[in-house]
Amino acid sequence: MNKLGPVITVILAIVAFWYVAAVPMNVQETLTAAERAGVAVTPDNARARSEAGRWSLVFQNLDALGGSWSVDRARLPSPHQVLTEIYNSTWDEEVNGRRGIVNSGSFSNRSLVYHSGVTLGATVLGFLIGAGFGILLAVGIVYSRTMDRSVMPWAIVSQTIPIVALAPMIIVVLYSIGIGGMMPKAVISAYLSFFPVVVGMVKGLRSPDHMQLDLLRTYNASKSQGFWKLRLPASMPYLFTSLKIGIAASLVGAIVGELPVQRGGLGARMLSGSYYGQTEQIWAALFVAAILAALMVAIIGWIEARTLKRMGMAV
């Protein structure tokens, strides 16, 4: 309870602020719907309301704002609208929908479960590629002064390129040479995830102090023995920390990679919601993406705890 109390307090504060913010954000749509229902609103014409400030409309029409949290195609959907959309797009669609897994034997392409699976596959594949490449690159940087001076600056520069601009270029190039499907999105995920792993692993491999390194030289240990017996174990806390950052970045990369392709995934779901003004759909996909990221980070944390415990390190 000592850990859950602050978390619950923050969540309740965010939800309360969200409900309050939804009122001015949706005030024009709310007043339009109220006017159509025969309620007197101020100003009494749509053009004047569009030119007025949102907060002034709120204070002038306090008795007509009851529908602010249930507006269809709201600018800012309320929390319960987002939760309803998540329920309808997951459990209800799969259990009661014609295309759901209960009635058809496969996940519905209208379901967030299906789109989450598409994004998750690209995320995991890209993360494995990026993490593996990042670890190998970090080892090379630590043991080669040439790579340290030549490769590391380019790795830093690569992260200054906006991924939104780079993603369509990667997809077009890969599709032109016959590489399609999940791989282009995985490449974008790997691009975002390798850099945190490189930085964290380099820091970890260099964490042993000079006394420890001198002791190995006194024992006439080889470089490979120094790596496996000292540098690699010392780098584990740094590695797992960077992996947590990398898996979250990998998910972002997969979502960005789905925007130009539009063949399934949470990114395509968000884009279709923006096309048709379905803000609840956009927010539901965002929340599912956040849940996926939290679960993947938690899995890495679970592996970290058990790995470090077996190595005799405090977590």
N, C-alpha and C positions, 0 to 999 in steps of 0.2 A: 504493500500500500504506500510505503514511503516513496517508491519509484513511480507508481501510477498516479498519485495525487497531482504532482505538478503537470504531468502530461495531460490528464483529464482537464485540469484548469485551463491550460493553454488551448486545448481543443474547443472547450466551451466558449472561451473568449473569441476565438476565430469565428465560430459559428454565429455568435451574437453580432459581431462586427459585420459578418456577411449578410445577415438578415437586415441590418440597418442600412448597409450600402445598397442593397437591392431596391430600396424604396426610391431614392433619387435617380438611380440608373434606369428604372422602369417606369418613372412617373408619367412620361408622355404617352406610352402605350396604355398605362392604367387609366389615365384620364380619357383617352379616346374610347376605350371600352366602356367606361362609365357613362360617357356622353351618349353612346349608342344605346345604352340601357335606360336612358331618360333621366340620368342624374345631372343636376346643374353643376357645371364646373367653371372655373375662372382661370384664364380668359375663355370666352365661349366659342372661339374659333381655332382651328388647328394651326393656322399660320402664326397667329399671335403666340400660341403655346410653344411652337418650335423656336421662336425667337427669344422666349423668356428663359431665364436661368432655371436649372432643375430644382435648386433649393427653394426658390421663390414659388415655384409651382407646388412644391410639397407643403409649404406653410399656408398657401392660399386655399388648399384643397384637402385639409387634414381629414375631413369626413368622407372623402371619396377614394381613399388609398387602400381600401381593404383588399383589393385584388392585386396588390403589388407583388405578392409572393406566389402568385399562380398565373402569371401572364403567359400566354402562348407565344413562343418565339421571343422570349425575353432577352433583353440586352445582357442582363446578369441573372441567370436562373437562381432560385433559392436553393438551399441545401437539400430540402426534401424533394424538390424537382429532380435534382441530380441523382439522388439515391433511388428515386422511382425509375429513372431512365436506366440506371445500372441494373436494377432488378429486372426490368422489362427486357433488357438486352442480354441478360445472362440466363437466369433461372427460367423466367417465363418463356423466353424464346426457345430455349432448348427442350423444355418439358412440354409446353403446350403448343408451340409453333409447328406449322406444317413441315418446315424444313429442319426442325430441331433434331437432336440426336435420338430422342425417344421415338419419334414417328418416322424418321428417315434412316437412322443408323449412323449418321455422320453429323458433325457440327454444322449449324446453319451459318451461311456466309453473311447473315445479318446480325450475328451474335458477337458480342465482345469476347466471348470465349474463343471463337475461331480467330478473330483478328489478334487477340493476345497471343495465341499460339504461333501465328505467322511472325509477329514481332519478336517473340521470345526465341524462336529458332535462329533468326538472323542475329539477334543480340548475343546468344551463347557462342555461335560460330565465330562471329567477329571478335568477341572477347578472347576466345582461345587463341585465335591468330594474333591479335594485338598483344596479349600478355606473353605469349611465347616469343614473339619477335622482340618485345621490349626487354625480356630477361636476357636473351642472347645479346642484344645490343648493349645492355648494361654491363655484361661480363666483358665484352670487347672494349668498352670505354674504360673500365677499371684497369684492365691488363695491358692496354695499348695506349700510349701517350698520343700516337698519331690519330687514332679514332677519337680520343677525348677532345683533341683540338679541332678535328675536321668534321666529325659526325654530330657531336653534341650541339654546336651552334645551329646546324641545319635542322635538327630535331626541334629546337626551340622556335626557329623561324617558321617551321611547318604549322605550328599551332596558331600563328597569327592570321592564317588564311581563313576567311569565313566559310564554315562548313556548308552553309546554305548555298553559297556560290560554287563551291567545289563539288558538291554531291551530284548535280546534273551532269557535270563534265565527266566524272568517274563513271556514271551509269551509261552515258552515251558511248564513251570509249570502250567499255567492257562489252556492251551489246554489239558494237561494230565488229568485234573480233569473236563473236559467238558465245560470250559468257553472259548468261542471264540467270533468271530465277533468284535464288537467295544470295548468290555470291556477291553481286554489286552492293547490296545492303550490308553484307558482312564486311566488305572491304572498307566501307565508310565507318562502320562500327569499330573496326580494327584501327583505323586512322585516329579516331578519338581516344581509344583506350590504351594505345601503346605508350603514349608520352607519360602519363602518371606512373606507369610501371617502370619505365626507364629511369625517371627521376628518383623514385622511391628505392629501386633496386641499387642504383649507383650509390645513393646515400647509405644504404644498408651494407653493401659490400665494403664501403670505406669506413664503416663505424668502428672496427677493431682499432685500438690505440697502438702506439709504437711499441709499448712494452710487450704486448701480446705477439706482435709481428716479430720482434727481436727474439722472443722466446722460441718461436718456431724456427728461426734461423739458427739458434743455438742447438736445437735438436736436429739440424740439417734436413728440415722438411722441404719437400719439393713444392713447386707452385700449385700443383694439383692437390696435394695434401693440405696445403694452406687454404685452398678454396673449399674443399669438402669438410675439413675439420674446424675451420675458424670463420672464414668470411661468409660462407653460405648459412650456417646456423645463426650467426650474428645478424644477418640480413632479414630473417624471417618476420620479425615484427614490422619492419619497414615494408616488406613485400606485401603482406596481407593488408596493411593500411592502403597501399597504392592500388591493390586489387579491388578494394571496396570502391575507391574513386573510379577506377577503370570500368567496372561493371555498370555503374550508373552512366558514365559517359558513353559506353557502348550502346546502352538502351536509347540514349538521345540520338546517336548516330543512326541506329536502325530506323527510328521514327522519321528522321530527316530524309533518309534514303527512300522511304516509302512515299514521300510527297510527290516526286516526279513520276514514279512508276504507277501508283494508284491501282495496285493489284492485290489489295488486302493488307491488313496490318492496322495498327492503331493510328499511324500517320495518315493513311488513306481515309480512315474513319473520321479523323478530325477535319481533313480537307473536304470531304463530302458534306460534313455538317456545316462548314462555313459556306459552301456553295448554296445550300438550301435554307440557310438561316436557322438551323437546328442547334442552338447554343447548348441545349441540354446534352445533345449527342457529343459535342466537343468536350464539355466539362466531364462527362462520364468517361470518355476515352482518356482524358488527362488523369483522372483519379485512378483508373485501372493501371495506367502506366506507372503512377507513383506507387501503387501497391506492388506491382511487379518489381520495381527497383528496390523497394524495402525488403521484399522476400529474398531477392538475390543477394543483397548486402547481408541479410541475416544468415543466409546459408554460408557465405564466406566467413562471417564472424564465428559461426558454429565450427567450421573446419579449423579456423585459426585457434580457437580455444583448445580444441583437442590436440592439435599439432604442437602448440607451445607447451601444453601440459605434459605431453609425452617427451618433450625435449627438456623438461625440468624448468621451464621459464614461467614466471608469474604473468597472468593475463591482466 
